[in-house]
Amino acid sequence: MQLDSAQLNAFATVIDEGSFERAAAVLHVTRSAVSQRIKLLEERVGQVLVRRATPCTPTEAGQALYRHAREVALSEADALATIGGGQHSTTRLAIGVNADSLATWFPHAMAQAAEGQAITFDIHVEDQDHSANLLREGRVMAAVTADPQPVQGCQVLPLGTLRYRALASPTFMQRHFAQGVNATTLAQAPMLVFNRKDALQARFVSRITRRKLAPPVHWLPEAHAFVKATRASLGWGMTPDPLVEDDLKTGALVELIANKPVDVPLYWQCWRLNVQALQHMTQAVQKAAALTLLR
């Protein structure tokens, strides 16, 4: 079965942009033209490919076709660059990254990969325990993940370990843990949690108490704000070492219990494609991770 390239590109752009209207603007055509191309593509493959919602997302069949569309686009861009016909084109890399890596070492990898290369990035922020799902759905072509099991069609490279510590301000420690860090005090002290997928705090509590507690929770889904809120004595939370090196040196933040870190091994999973842009990104990720993560 041969697929129409314009229809395939319209479908992928709708998934990228999340709506028919924005896809039409990117493709410089009308919304009805985008709708017609996708309708013809769905008729061609005999399945619904797009969930018409806000945002638009691929169906299960659409996920496989979306990955195919992005693989074709990557391969075409690579071929043009090789023969010298892609001087004015760019290669778009969709990548899943956990927020703490994005707030610390990952931008250095992006900058290094883009140096001298016509690369743009579409970053999807996702918890490291769930970022591999973006690969399974075909939404990204590479991801920083805590999952060492390769997604189908992907290679896995170990990056190192991101070390987290349970931290609070000295004021917070005096206010909530003067009687020690135990099940009673942990159940009462306000806790900072990044989002509903963030299990690090619960992992630390379980490790210390062997119990599942339900303390008051502040949901705070931004890495730097998370640290600022910890400094401001809003709550305690698990924070990666690279974000708080100065705070630990000055005593602005202290560990709830000394030398009880939670280590999270990270991996780089990416599509098995022999394309230059993805290879450059993989090399840059490995170099940047080696400078920050623990071995």
C-alpha beads as a LAMMPS data file, in Angstrom:
LAMMPS data file: protein, C-alpha beads

295 atoms
294 bonds

1 atom types
1 bond types

-500.0 500.0 xlo xhi
-500.0 500.0 ylo yhi
-500.0 500.0 zlo zhi

Masses

1 110.0

Atoms # bond

1 1 1 0.000 0.000 0.000
2 1 1 1.451 3.336 -1.065
3 1 1 0.522 6.355 1.034
4 1 1 0.128 9.900 -0.240
5 1 1 2.931 12.045 1.203
6 1 1 0.756 15.178 1.513
7 1 1 -1.915 13.238 3.397
8 1 1 0.695 11.645 5.665
9 1 1 2.298 15.017 6.379
10 1 1 -1.077 16.591 7.182
11 1 1 -1.856 13.780 9.618
12 1 1 1.514 14.089 11.389
13 1 1 1.181 17.871 11.595
14 1 1 -2.258 17.614 13.216
15 1 1 -0.788 15.323 15.883
16 1 1 2.209 17.629 16.361
17 1 1 0.102 20.786 16.656
18 1 1 -2.868 19.271 18.460
19 1 1 -5.547 20.732 16.190
20 1 1 -6.651 20.975 12.571
21 1 1 -6.566 24.780 12.708
22 1 1 -2.932 25.022 13.832
23 1 1 -1.909 22.309 11.380
24 1 1 -3.509 24.302 8.571
25 1 1 -1.543 27.394 9.608
26 1 1 1.739 25.443 9.648
27 1 1 1.033 23.860 6.244
28 1 1 -0.282 27.148 4.753
29 1 1 -3.525 25.547 3.607
30 1 1 -7.139 25.780 4.754
31 1 1 -8.571 23.758 7.614
32 1 1 -10.897 22.006 5.185
33 1 1 -7.909 20.964 3.080
34 1 1 -6.250 19.391 6.122
35 1 1 -9.503 17.666 7.078
36 1 1 -9.944 16.337 3.552
37 1 1 -6.391 14.949 3.402
38 1 1 -6.814 13.093 6.679
39 1 1 -10.233 11.802 5.661
40 1 1 -8.728 10.400 2.463
41 1 1 -5.828 8.877 4.422
42 1 1 -8.239 7.215 6.879
43 1 1 -10.254 5.858 3.967
44 1 1 -7.050 4.583 2.397
45 1 1 -5.952 2.620 5.499
46 1 1 -9.508 1.727 6.522
47 1 1 -9.186 2.988 10.104
48 1 1 -9.731 6.139 12.152
49 1 1 -6.334 7.697 12.804
50 1 1 -7.127 10.863 14.764
51 1 1 -9.186 11.357 17.900
52 1 1 -10.984 14.635 17.239
53 1 1 -10.567 16.143 20.698
54 1 1 -8.631 18.959 22.363
55 1 1 -5.840 18.282 21.710
56 1 1 -6.104 15.894 18.775
57 1 1 -4.358 12.610 19.546
58 1 1 -3.615 9.505 17.480
59 1 1 -5.687 6.372 17.816
60 1 1 -3.855 3.078 18.319
61 1 1 -3.641 2.669 14.549
62 1 1 -2.637 6.304 14.258
63 1 1 0.265 5.857 16.663
64 1 1 1.974 3.383 14.338
65 1 1 1.337 5.576 11.309
66 1 1 2.563 8.683 13.120
67 1 1 5.861 6.978 13.892
68 1 1 6.119 5.944 10.249
69 1 1 5.488 9.546 9.156
70 1 1 8.200 10.884 11.431
71 1 1 10.675 8.177 10.360
72 1 1 10.056 9.120 6.732
73 1 1 10.567 12.813 7.510
74 1 1 13.821 12.100 9.367
75 1 1 15.155 9.882 6.597
76 1 1 14.271 12.436 3.919
77 1 1 15.963 15.250 5.832
78 1 1 19.048 13.089 6.324
79 1 1 19.182 12.202 2.627
80 1 1 18.863 15.856 1.590
81 1 1 21.649 16.861 3.959
82 1 1 23.890 14.089 2.582
83 1 1 23.492 15.172 -1.054
84 1 1 23.674 18.861 -0.196
85 1 1 20.082 19.605 -1.024
86 1 1 18.889 20.418 2.476
87 1 1 20.810 23.593 3.243
88 1 1 17.644 25.474 4.142
89 1 1 15.733 22.620 5.770
90 1 1 15.777 21.611 9.420
91 1 1 15.350 18.282 11.170
92 1 1 12.799 18.275 13.964
93 1 1 13.552 16.002 16.910
94 1 1 10.678 15.160 19.256
95 1 1 12.110 14.087 22.607
96 1 1 10.632 13.096 25.974
97 1 1 12.536 14.406 29.007
98 1 1 11.855 14.414 32.731
99 1 1 11.586 17.884 34.262
100 1 1 14.637 17.565 36.519
101 1 1 16.930 16.585 33.646
102 1 1 15.514 19.460 31.620
103 1 1 16.245 21.832 34.514
104 1 1 19.845 20.647 34.876
105 1 1 21.958 18.830 32.292
106 1 1 19.755 18.215 29.249
107 1 1 19.819 21.736 27.685
108 1 1 23.604 21.367 27.316
109 1 1 23.009 18.263 25.214
110 1 1 20.498 20.144 23.066
111 1 1 22.900 23.016 22.478
112 1 1 25.769 20.680 21.592
113 1 1 23.644 18.644 19.176
114 1 1 22.357 21.774 17.436
115 1 1 25.829 23.275 17.030
116 1 1 26.539 23.263 13.319
117 1 1 23.410 21.195 12.647
118 1 1 20.025 22.300 11.306
119 1 1 18.069 20.781 14.203
120 1 1 14.983 21.995 16.048
121 1 1 13.540 20.408 19.172
122 1 1 10.012 19.500 20.231
123 1 1 10.418 18.683 23.927
124 1 1 7.744 16.713 25.774
125 1 1 8.113 16.943 29.566
126 1 1 7.195 13.673 31.243
127 1 1 8.078 11.873 34.467
128 1 1 11.039 9.525 34.006
129 1 1 8.905 6.553 35.089
130 1 1 6.429 7.276 32.287
131 1 1 8.440 8.857 29.453
132 1 1 8.901 5.512 27.678
133 1 1 5.148 5.585 27.021
134 1 1 5.728 8.532 24.682
135 1 1 7.939 6.245 22.610
136 1 1 5.334 3.480 22.603
137 1 1 2.721 5.972 21.421
138 1 1 5.026 7.219 18.672
139 1 1 4.860 10.779 20.045
140 1 1 8.651 11.091 20.391
141 1 1 11.639 9.508 18.700
142 1 1 13.846 9.510 21.806
143 1 1 13.418 9.849 25.558
144 1 1 15.267 10.130 28.840
145 1 1 13.636 7.417 30.913
146 1 1 14.031 5.302 34.033
147 1 1 12.828 2.259 32.061
148 1 1 15.721 0.007 30.977
149 1 1 13.466 -2.280 28.932
150 1 1 13.695 -1.295 25.261
151 1 1 10.538 -0.126 23.563
152 1 1 9.993 -2.004 20.315
153 1 1 12.235 -0.579 17.618
154 1 1 14.409 1.340 20.071
155 1 1 17.933 1.048 21.426
156 1 1 18.733 1.677 25.108
157 1 1 21.868 3.360 26.436
158 1 1 22.589 3.820 30.170
159 1 1 23.258 7.464 31.078
160 1 1 23.986 7.371 34.793
161 1 1 22.142 8.028 38.030
162 1 1 20.327 11.167 39.157
163 1 1 20.544 11.353 42.942
164 1 1 17.637 12.830 44.918
165 1 1 17.633 13.882 48.557
166 1 1 14.741 14.579 50.914
167 1 1 15.325 18.244 51.746
168 1 1 13.805 21.019 53.813
169 1 1 14.838 24.391 55.181
170 1 1 16.280 24.555 58.722
171 1 1 13.178 26.523 59.767
172 1 1 10.895 23.797 58.418
173 1 1 12.952 21.128 60.176
174 1 1 12.617 22.916 63.511
175 1 1 8.910 23.490 62.980
176 1 1 7.930 19.977 61.889
177 1 1 10.728 17.555 62.762
178 1 1 12.011 18.756 66.143
179 1 1 10.899 15.368 67.539
180 1 1 12.644 13.470 64.758
181 1 1 11.748 12.184 61.289
182 1 1 9.335 9.298 61.813
183 1 1 5.920 8.067 60.758
184 1 1 4.133 10.490 63.099
185 1 1 5.963 13.636 61.979
186 1 1 6.033 12.653 58.282
187 1 1 2.267 12.137 58.351
188 1 1 1.770 15.711 59.554
189 1 1 4.483 17.729 57.771
190 1 1 3.451 19.347 54.439
191 1 1 5.050 17.603 51.482
192 1 1 5.956 19.028 48.069
193 1 1 5.128 16.785 45.097
194 1 1 5.842 17.654 41.455
195 1 1 2.693 16.076 39.970
196 1 1 0.438 13.021 40.266
197 1 1 3.055 10.827 38.586
198 1 1 5.846 11.832 40.980
199 1 1 6.391 8.893 43.347
200 1 1 9.763 9.913 44.800
201 1 1 8.423 11.394 48.043
202 1 1 6.208 8.363 48.649
203 1 1 9.198 6.105 47.943
204 1 1 11.267 7.925 50.561
205 1 1 8.470 7.818 53.145
206 1 1 7.928 4.093 52.569
207 1 1 11.653 3.446 52.889
208 1 1 11.835 5.278 56.238
209 1 1 8.546 4.179 57.832
210 1 1 7.591 0.975 55.933
211 1 1 4.140 2.549 55.806
212 1 1 1.956 4.389 53.306
213 1 1 1.164 7.813 54.766
214 1 1 -1.161 10.601 53.642
215 1 1 0.453 13.922 54.653
216 1 1 -0.740 17.343 53.416
217 1 1 0.526 17.823 49.832
218 1 1 1.468 20.910 47.805
219 1 1 1.418 20.091 44.064
220 1 1 4.130 22.138 42.342
221 1 1 4.971 21.108 38.754
222 1 1 8.031 23.286 38.028
223 1 1 11.549 22.265 39.020
224 1 1 13.016 25.638 39.998
225 1 1 9.842 26.741 41.773
226 1 1 9.916 23.420 43.639
227 1 1 13.348 24.297 45.051
228 1 1 12.304 27.863 45.876
229 1 1 9.257 26.596 47.747
230 1 1 11.478 24.217 49.722
231 1 1 13.801 27.079 50.651
232 1 1 10.762 29.160 51.674
233 1 1 9.680 26.445 54.152
234 1 1 6.470 25.602 52.303
235 1 1 7.197 21.876 52.565
236 1 1 9.810 19.180 52.207
237 1 1 10.511 17.384 48.961
238 1 1 12.847 15.196 46.926
239 1 1 15.264 17.323 44.900
240 1 1 18.096 16.267 42.548
241 1 1 21.631 17.117 43.659
242 1 1 22.545 19.267 40.612
243 1 1 19.742 21.736 41.454
244 1 1 20.725 22.267 45.092
245 1 1 24.520 22.007 45.309
246 1 1 24.877 25.598 46.594
247 1 1 21.931 25.234 49.000
248 1 1 23.517 22.182 50.594
249 1 1 26.892 23.919 50.912
250 1 1 25.422 27.047 52.543
251 1 1 22.932 25.161 54.723
252 1 1 19.918 26.832 53.116
253 1 1 18.579 23.310 52.699
254 1 1 19.300 20.241 54.814
255 1 1 18.499 16.549 54.536
256 1 1 15.610 15.167 56.565
257 1 1 17.848 12.176 57.298
258 1 1 21.525 12.351 56.376
259 1 1 22.822 9.983 53.721
260 1 1 19.442 8.561 52.722
261 1 1 19.291 9.499 49.035
262 1 1 17.007 7.976 46.421
263 1 1 18.958 7.136 43.277
264 1 1 17.190 7.066 39.916
265 1 1 19.089 5.386 37.040
266 1 1 18.378 7.095 33.723
267 1 1 18.528 5.689 30.203
268 1 1 18.410 7.087 26.696
269 1 1 15.973 5.260 24.450
270 1 1 15.801 6.247 20.800
271 1 1 14.575 4.885 17.506
272 1 1 16.924 2.541 15.670
273 1 1 17.378 4.857 12.712
274 1 1 20.652 5.512 10.958
275 1 1 20.088 9.262 10.576
276 1 1 22.661 11.927 11.330
277 1 1 20.544 14.232 13.507
278 1 1 19.515 11.453 15.878
279 1 1 23.082 10.149 16.076
280 1 1 24.391 13.639 16.910
281 1 1 21.747 13.994 19.615
282 1 1 22.587 10.610 21.108
283 1 1 26.281 11.476 21.312
284 1 1 25.513 14.878 22.856
285 1 1 23.193 13.321 25.443
286 1 1 25.829 10.803 26.472
287 1 1 28.489 13.518 26.872
288 1 1 26.246 15.900 28.831
289 1 1 24.971 13.123 31.095
290 1 1 28.533 11.981 31.853
291 1 1 29.353 15.465 33.213
292 1 1 26.401 15.552 35.641
293 1 1 25.027 12.119 36.464
294 1 1 26.624 9.612 38.812
295 1 1 28.215 6.494 37.376

Bonds

1 1 1 2
2 1 2 3
3 1 3 4
4 1 4 5
5 1 5 6
6 1 6 7
7 1 7 8
8 1 8 9
9 1 9 10
10 1 10 11
11 1 11 12
12 1 12 13
13 1 13 14
14 1 14 15
15 1 15 16
16 1 16 17
17 1 17 18
18 1 18 19
19 1 19 20
20 1 20 21
21 1 21 22
22 1 22 23
23 1 23 24
24 1 24 25
25 1 25 26
26 1 26 27
27 1 27 28
28 1 28 29
29 1 29 30
30 1 30 31
31 1 31 32
32 1 32 33
33 1 33 34
34 1 34 35
35 1 35 36
36 1 36 37
37 1 37 38
38 1 38 39
39 1 39 40
40 1 40 41
41 1 41 42
42 1 42 43
43 1 43 44
44 1 44 45
45 1 45 46
46 1 46 47
47 1 47 48
48 1 48 49
49 1 49 50
50 1 50 51
51 1 51 52
52 1 52 53
53 1 53 54
54 1 54 55
55 1 55 56
56 1 56 57
57 1 57 58
58 1 58 59
59 1 59 60
60 1 60 61
61 1 61 62
62 1 62 63
63 1 63 64
64 1 64 65
65 1 65 66
66 1 66 67
67 1 67 68
68 1 68 69
69 1 69 70
70 1 70 71
71 1 71 72
72 1 72 73
73 1 73 74
74 1 74 75
75 1 75 76
76 1 76 77
77 1 77 78
78 1 78 79
79 1 79 80
80 1 80 81
81 1 81 82
82 1 82 83
83 1 83 84
84 1 84 85
85 1 85 86
86 1 86 87
87 1 87 88
88 1 88 89
89 1 89 90
90 1 90 91
91 1 91 92
92 1 92 93
93 1 93 94
94 1 94 95
95 1 95 96
96 1 96 97
97 1 97 98
98 1 98 99
99 1 99 100
100 1 100 101
101 1 101 102
102 1 102 103
103 1 103 104
104 1 104 105
105 1 105 106
106 1 106 107
107 1 107 108
108 1 108 109
109 1 109 110
110 1 110 111
111 1 111 112
112 1 112 113
113 1 113 114
114 1 114 115
115 1 115 116
116 1 116 117
117 1 117 118
118 1 118 119
119 1 119 120
120 1 120 121
121 1 121 122
122 1 122 123
123 1 123 124
124 1 124 125
125 1 125 126
126 1 126 127
127 1 127 128
128 1 128 129
129 1 129 130
130 1 130 131
131 1 131 132
132 1 132 133
133 1 133 134
134 1 134 135
135 1 135 136
136 1 136 137
137 1 137 138
138 1 138 139
139 1 139 140
140 1 140 141
141 1 141 142
142 1 142 143
143 1 143 144
144 1 144 145
145 1 145 146
146 1 146 147
147 1 147 148
148 1 148 149
149 1 149 150
150 1 150 151
151 1 151 152
152 1 152 153
153 1 153 154
154 1 154 155
155 1 155 156
156 1 156 157
157 1 157 158
158 1 158 159
159 1 159 160
160 1 160 161
161 1 161 162
162 1 162 163
163 1 163 164
164 1 164 165
165 1 165 166
166 1 166 167
167 1 167 168
168 1 168 169
169 1 169 170
170 1 170 171
171 1 171 172
172 1 172 173
173 1 173 174
174 1 174 175
175 1 175 176
176 1 176 177
177 1 177 178
178 1 178 179
179 1 179 180
180 1 180 181
181 1 181 182
182 1 182 183
183 1 183 184
184 1 184 185
185 1 185 186
186 1 186 187
187 1 187 188
188 1 188 189
189 1 189 190
190 1 190 191
191 1 191 192
192 1 192 193
193 1 193 194
194 1 194 195
195 1 195 196
196 1 196 197
197 1 197 198
198 1 198 199
199 1 199 200
200 1 200 201
201 1 201 202
202 1 202 203
203 1 203 204
204 1 204 205
205 1 205 206
206 1 206 207
207 1 207 208
208 1 208 209
209 1 209 210
210 1 210 211
211 1 211 212
212 1 212 213
213 1 213 214
214 1 214 215
215 1 215 216
216 1 216 217
217 1 217 218
218 1 218 219
219 1 219 220
220 1 220 221
221 1 221 222
222 1 222 223
223 1 223 224
224 1 224 225
225 1 225 226
226 1 226 227
227 1 227 228
228 1 228 229
229 1 229 230
230 1 230 231
231 1 231 232
232 1 232 233
233 1 233 234
234 1 234 235
235 1 235 236
236 1 236 237
237 1 237 238
238 1 238 239
239 1 239 240
240 1 240 241
241 1 241 242
242 1 242 243
243 1 243 244
244 1 244 245
245 1 245 246
246 1 246 247
247 1 247 248
248 1 248 249
249 1 249 250
250 1 250 251
251 1 251 252
252 1 252 253
253 1 253 254
254 1 254 255
255 1 255 256
256 1 256 257
257 1 257 258
258 1 258 259
259 1 259 260
260 1 260 261
261 1 261 262
262 1 262 263
263 1 263 264
264 1 264 265
265 1 265 266
266 1 266 267
267 1 267 268
268 1 268 269
269 1 269 270
270 1 270 271
271 1 271 272
272 1 272 273
273 1 273 274
274 1 274 275
275 1 275 276
276 1 276 277
277 1 277 278
278 1 278 279
279 1 279 280
280 1 280 281
281 1 281 282
282 1 282 283
283 1 283 284
284 1 284 285
285 1 285 286
286 1 286 287
287 1 287 288
288 1 288 289
289 1 289 290
290 1 290 291
291 1 291 292
292 1 292 293
293 1 293 294
294 1 294 295
